[in-house]
Structure formats: structure tokens, C-alpha cells
Amino acid sequence: MTIGPTFLAVIFGIVAAVLLAVFGAIVLVRLFKVIGFLISHVARFIVGMFSDTFRFVGALVLMVVLAPLVLGSVVIGRWSAAAHYGRAVKNEVKTASTCVYRVLIGHPFRLIGLSGVTEGLEHRLPQVIAEAPGPDRPSKRRVGMFNGYTIVGSLPGGGSGGRLYIAEPDELKRAAFVRQGLQEVDQVVIKSFSLTDGSSLPQIVRESRALDAAKRLGLVLEHELAEDRFFYVMRYVPGESLSTLTTRMHGLSGGHGLNDTHLRTALGYMADLLRALDTYHRGGLWHKDVKPDNIIVDGKRAHLVDFGLVTPLRSAMTLTTHGTEYFRDPELVRQALRGVKVHQIDGTKFDIYAAGAVLFSVIENSFPAHGGLSQITSRCPEAVRWIVRRAMTDYDKRYATAAEMLADLEAVLGAPKLFEVRPVDLPSVAQHGRAFEGERSAEPQVVGWAHAGSPTPPPLPQTPAAGSERPVPKRLAGRPKLKVTGWWSGQYQVEGEHDLRRPSGREFSLAGLAGPGLFAGVAVAKNNSARAAKHAANLVPSGARAPAAEQLRSARGRAAAKRRAAQQRVSSLHRSMRGRRDPVAINGGTVAGAMVGLLVFAALGAAAVMFASLRAEPRMMVTSPHGSMESWPNGATPPLPSIPTAPAGPEEFRLPGVDFKALSNRSVLVVSDLTPPIDAKVADGLRCLLGGLIDAGGHTLGDAALFLGETDDADSQIELVAELEAARGQRPIEAADVHTTVLTWLKAHEEVDAVLWVTPTVKPLEGVQYTVFAQGSVFSGSASSEVGSIIGDALVRATAPVN
Amino acid sequence: MLMQVTTGFITRLRANDEAAWFELWEIFGPVIRAQLTKWGRGRIGVETVRDLSQETLAALSTSIDRYDPARGARFSTWLLAIAKHVLGDEIDRRTALKRGGGRAATELDETWMAACDGRSVDRSFEEGVFRSKVEAAIRLCEREADFTDFSIYRMRVLDGKSGKDVAAAMGVSEPTVSRRLGRVRELLRSKLVEVMTVYSFTDEERAEAVRNGLYLNPNASPEKADESPFDEAVAEIYHRQLELRRRDEQAMRE
């Protein structure tokens, strides 16, 4: 069969028609898409213009409504309400401005395809303006507010509500720093909280509470607490935050994760952070706010700053949820909600979690939004992923110390090729590797109490600067205290040595603080980083104690300065009384302000007196079980007793069926996980039991004070409880490995015969669950009535002599 | 037994157990925020979404005393109804404020409790709630499993590495990897049962796991010897939750 040319032409014609139709369809589809896009683009523009215009009008209307409210509140003296309405007006102004910007610039630019030029400008610009530092110098009335310092600049304030100034110390201050062993303090940061500047009392209290702890590490140079303000001085470290640096490094690396050079640099900064954390923890402190914004890089090294939340690891305060989301372990929030005390948990673990989160954010350039389950998708060595996971895993399983994490990180950094390091090559994995293939040993490892911020931490590593040639003296040790007895005459008196000179088991050597992490919290000038390293090494040189002659000169200098200042004040007062103008004397404006202030004050005072006389405030009277009477103003809530009050006399410590004689000479450590409010039956039962035990000649330790109200040797008691809590971690008390851990602990502490651990029952306020550990045995159960008798019986049985 | 545990959790919520509330917030916070963002698109900002999601749980705390599991409402429906109410209330309040007047809060419409009858209210929201439950189970599993075991599971299943690579990274043999994977899988199944029980009120809701390829009883799986469908389902849900959390976090940063 032959195929004719006509047939071929028809076939070709059909194929061509089909192809043409397909092509046409594709072109048409594309065309429709383009037309659709253009229509939707224009529609979006129109909708955007209209909606922003309407929004602008709405904002204007609201401003008009709110403005009289602001004025009215100011007139009638409702300052809080005025501030509230003022903020609302401010928000509306912001909304209106954004709308104007979008209508005039944003939408038209987007319409002509220039959205890239203006993208996010309305967010970025206000953000930059908001983050700008305040006035470089304090206002005229504040010049000289910090004696001995000249303000030369300011820094943007953080979330703590304080104001940050950069200042230069004068010669006297510098000499004082030298005497403290702090060389070449050129510039400092002064963090100031003042009630007149808008800081609140809780902010001041919180910051000042952390101060003592920070001072022990040499992070704070000086501080002052007055009635209306509080400030402290620390070294200044110019540089940029790790978060800014991370963004830049990712940009330079091409946006798919850090390249090898930047990765190594970033891991180096992480190592600096971990050294700093190790220093904090060994000094018994918990930083509590580790995040990229609190890590300043001065070009070579990373420094951990901001110790507004620094807390002693053995603090008896109740745990709070302060911290920063994504860098704060959710477990901390859970524990805080349970109302636990700081010493009942191991704060170092939460700093380690935050360090893991920082490492994650450096590698991923985003926050670990999924907590411990967050996934690293950027380019990253498997060993580093492992480190992040280990740091951010469950409380009981993460690194026990920052040093352990640092060792793993240094193993990665020490390798010539980062990506060739496997998790199994890390020291922490290799250490546990022996038990890895086989089953774990039956006896659980006792964790944490040897270190974990104990007040008597293990010996710190000696730095080369601290030197082996000469012993490093304790800071302030051996320094005689000079008391100036007459500022006018310059007389002084030498008192006994400083208390710290007395050797104590609780002292911690500052030698280790001279390590590279010490200045993490404070500042070193960018171009002075090498010098800073030298400072760190020489923080406490053996010659820290200044010669007596120098101290004398310094004391006389201080006295002379005070004398001069006093004379100046007197002569200035004389001049002003004679009508001579002086640059620092009181001027007319001040006098007028003072007069107005006095008038307002007098008017307010008169109003207050009238108000008080009209309204005789009834008071609420409450009679306590002891017969005493207390009263609270009406409207105020009387404080609720967290634990029911104690019975009056020792005769109340009677528990039928408990053989207290068997408990004579026994010392029982009580660990309580109960949180207020505590069931009255439980509290009474435990009080009777522990009171009876003491009457019988026994001893109670730890949380027994919660029920008996005794606080003898509170520190050591907290220490014992903290050791056990750290050893237990977050595991349930009924877990077999917890039993083994506590019994092992008990063997190591001969001064304790038994441990009584009380925990809440599933249903709150319905009895108590108890576990008694003694002589290798464990008795546990729960009691909702006759609590004292039941637990007492368990104690007697557990501590009975074994034949 | 199952209902007993469920009602136990509600009892904790009713008793204002803060840990229970935090648990609820942590697990379902992102999915509520995503839903509120979806509904309030263009009308409410990120901060308002955060506030409203907290208000949703606060409203939950006040309405929880009136909740009756016996009437057959799904947990997701419960949350959704409250979130919708809170958002509607906020929009009404804003509208009233712009008019310059006040407005009393509306009553929570509780007709959904019986009217819903287990039918889907918002499919994507319900899927989100289900994924949140699976995520909670994975988190519980991580908490209880041996760290090395879970890391192996994570590398193999969640990160999608081959068994050979995992074995090389951990310096163990492939059979060891399989054995450890099996342990975690078993624990994860038990945690899934636990979580599904606590946060599911209806039989239909409890059957959701199987519908999504998560056979909580391995013998009930059509491919009894093959665990890969289970692993794949877990990995898929995990990654979708990651994406949800990532978007949530990104919204906060913007």
C-alpha cells in the first residue's frame, strides 16, 4: 500500500494544526495569566489604596476622640490614665503615618514594579529609630550625677528598664580600680535605675539583688544604692552583638549556611561563651539570660554581657520565669509554675540549654522555635548538630557542665576538617561509648552534686598568668581597712583585716576568674582586645595589695577631695546669698520651679488631709491562733499563710503510736517538694512528727525548717537539699534509679541517718506522698490523715537497728 | 480507662493546675495562633494574635466548668469555638471603639457542644490539632528515651539519613541502629496512645491516628513487618509542625 502525497499533506496539516493549537493554547494561557496578574496587581493596588485611606481616616477619628481624654486626664491629675491614652494616641499616629507612607510611596512603587526599593521600609525605619541610643550626654541637670565619672555617651537600654551611659572615670576612680587589681579601666558603662527616670522599684530590687553575686566575680566595679536610685559600674566593651554578626556572616556565606571560615569563627565565639559560662557556674552563679543579643563580639572574642538576671545557684528565692523566649528552657517555666526555689534546681542546666539555643541560632540564622526538637537545615557538621541536641535535650540528659560542652566543641574546632568529625569522636560520646554497645550499668550514675555551682566548687584551673611561681592572693585579702575619722583634718584609723581574709570553706579562688571567660560580662575596647586579655590574666596579681604608703596617700587624697567639695559648696552658698551669680548656683528658673512645686505640693497636701479626715479608713482585724491581732487597711488583702500556723506548745507534739525513743540521736534530712498552699493536716502532722523527733533528742535538717520555723545554719541546710535535688533531677521520686542515687548519697553523708522526702499527691491538697530512705532501704506511701503517725512509723522502721 | 485519663486532665485544668495550662499552651499555642492569623488576616497584627491566643486559653479556663465530655464534642472543636468567640469579641470591640461607644462582652455560644456531633468544623485546624498531639508525643518520647537512642531515631527518621550513615556517625553497626530504632518506636507508640487519650474526647478522634497512618498497635498495621509507613507518617507530621513553628516564629520577628 502506497501513501499518497495528499495523505501526507493531510497528516502534516493535522499535526501542524495540533501543534499550532497547543502553542496557541500555551500562549493564550500565558497571556491570560499575565492579564490576570496585571488585573490582580492593579486590584491589589486599588484595594490597598482604599483600605489604607480608610484606615488613615479611622486613625484620625480615633486621635480626635482620644486627644480630649489625654487633656482631661492631665487636667484632673490622672497621670496613669493620661499616659495610657497618650500611648493610644501614639499608636494611632504611627498607624496614620504608615498609611500615609503606603498611599504616597509604598503602593505606587509596588504598582510600577519597584517594590524592592521600598520593601519593609515602613517597619525597618521605625525600628532603626527606636533602637537609636538616647542623648549622648545626660541633660544639664544630670551632669555630675555620677561622682567621679564623666559621661561621654550612651547606649540603648535593654528590657530591664535601666539607662546605660558610657563614662570615663577620673584619676581618683582609676586609682581605686588599680587598688582593686583592675588595671587600665579607660571607659566604663554605668547602668542606672532611677525612680525619676521611670524605673520601678521591682526593677531596682531585681538588679540590686544580682549585684552582690556579680560583684563576687569582679564583673561590677562599683555600685551605689540610694533612696530613689541605684546604679552600678562595669567595664565597657564596644563591639557588635552576635545576632548582628550572625546575620552578616550568613549573608557573606551565600545564604545556605555558614562557609567553613565563618563556621569556624562562629564556633570560636561559642567556645568563648562556654568558657564564660563555666566561670559563672564555678563561681556559683547562674547567668539566666544567655542569648545572641547579650553576646558582644569585639572583633576577636565574644563577651557575655548583661547580668541583670544573674542569680546565685544556691539562692533560697523562688524561681521566676524571667528570660528570653526560645533561649529559655520550657522546663524552667514548668518548675517556676510549680513554685520551686532556685536551689532546688540546677540553674547551670538552663544556661547550657540557652548556649545550645545560641549555637543553633548561629548556625541556622533563626531561633529554635521548636525547642529541643528544632531541626538544623543549614550546612552543619554532624558533630555540631549532636552538640546542639545534647545541650537542648531534656534537663536530665543534657551536658552536666559547660566545661563538658566546651570539651566537645573544642574537639570539633581542633579538627583540621570540621565536617569530618563524627559524633562518636566527641569526648562526651567517647566517654560513654564503653557502655554504648552493651546495656547500661544497673547502678545509675550520681549526677551533678560534685560541681553544678556548689559554693565549694572544685579547684579552678590555674591560668598561666596566675602562675605557679607565686600564689595568687584572694581579692581584698590582707588589705587593711582604712577608716577616715576626720574628713577636714585628714585623720584616719587602720582597722582590722578584711573579713574575707579569714580562710573559709566557702571561699572560691579568684585565680580561675582570671581565665579567658572572666571579662565576658564586661567591656574591653575594640582596639584594646590584646590589652584586655592581659588584664584578664592579671586581674588579681600578687601585688594587688597596694603598699601602705600608697593607701595612705590615696586616703588623704580622698579626704582632701571631700574637703574641697565641701568648701566649694559653702562658698557657693555664700556667693548666692550675696546675690552673685555662679555657674553651678541656683538660678531663677530653678527657684521659680521650686516655688511652683511647693505650691502644688501644699495644695495636694491640703487635699490629702481633707480626704483623710472625710474618710476614716476602717481596718480589717485578724486574730491569729497565737492570740495576737493584726490589721490591714480595708481593701488590702491580708497575707495568706503559706503553711498553717504551728501549735502553741511542745505538748502538742504527741503522736500516738510513734516510738520517738527509737528516733533519739537520729538526724533526719527532710526534702519537701510541697508547694503552698499546703494541706493543713499534712503541715500539722509533719510539724508534730519533727517537733517530737527533736524533743526525743533527734535532729532535723533541710526543709524541716519549713514546718518548724527554725533557720539554724540555713546555708548548709540548703546545700544538702540542693545536692539531693540536683542528684534527682526531674525524675519521679518513685523511680528505681532515684532510690539508688539517694541511698548512695546517704552512704556518703554519715551525718545524715535518714532522708524523708515528701512530695505532693496527684490531687492537690489531698494528703502527701512520702518516701523514707535509710540504711539501704526505702519505705514509701501516701497519707491523707494521721500523717505524722504514718510517716513517723515509717521513719522508725527505716532507722531501726539492723541485727 | 481512656475517658478516666481524659477527664483527669480536665480535672487538672479545672483545678487551675498551672502546669496543665502551660502544657496546653505549649502544645496547642502555635495551632491556635495559626488559625487566628488565618481568620484575622489583614485585620489583626501579630501581637494581637499572641494576645488573643492567650485569651483563648483564658476563656477556656472560665468555660471549662461547663464542658461536658459525654456530649461528644471533639477537643479541636472545643478549642476552635472558643478561639472564634475570642476573635469575634475582639473585632466587635474594635468596631465599637471606632464608633466611640462601649459594648458588653458577648456570651460564649455553646451550642457547638452538642450540635457539632463529631463533624469537621475546619479541616485544616483539626489537622493542625492532630499534628500538635503527635508533636507532643514525640516530645514526651524524647524526654523519656535514652538520649543516644532518640538521637539515632532523629537522625534516621526525622532527618532522613540512611542507616549506614547513622551507623558510621555513631560508630556502631547497622543492626545496633535498627535495635535502638525499635526501642524508640515502641516508646513513641506508647506516648502516642497516652497523648491521644489525654487530648481526645471521642472515639472518632481517637481513631484519627490510624487514619493518618499511625498504627498504635503494630500488629494492626497492614504491613506488620514493615515499620517504614509509621516512620514516614511521623516524619511528615514532624516536618509540617516544624514549618508551622517556623512561620509562627518568623511572624513574631517581623
Interface residues (C-beta under 8 A of the other chain):
Chain A: S51 G58 V61 L62 V65 H123 Y326 P330 V333 R334 L337 R338 S366 F367 A369 H370 G371 G372 L373 S374 Q375 E382 W386 R389 R390 T393 D394 K397 R422 P423 V424 V429 H432 G433 F436 E437 R440 K763 P764
Chain B: A15 D17 E18 A19 F22 E26 G42 L97 K98 G100 E135 I138 R139 E142 R143 D146 F147 T148 F150 S151 R154 M155 L158 D159 A168 A169 M170 G171 V172 T176 Y238 H239 Q241 L242 R245 R246 D248 E249 Q250 R253 E254
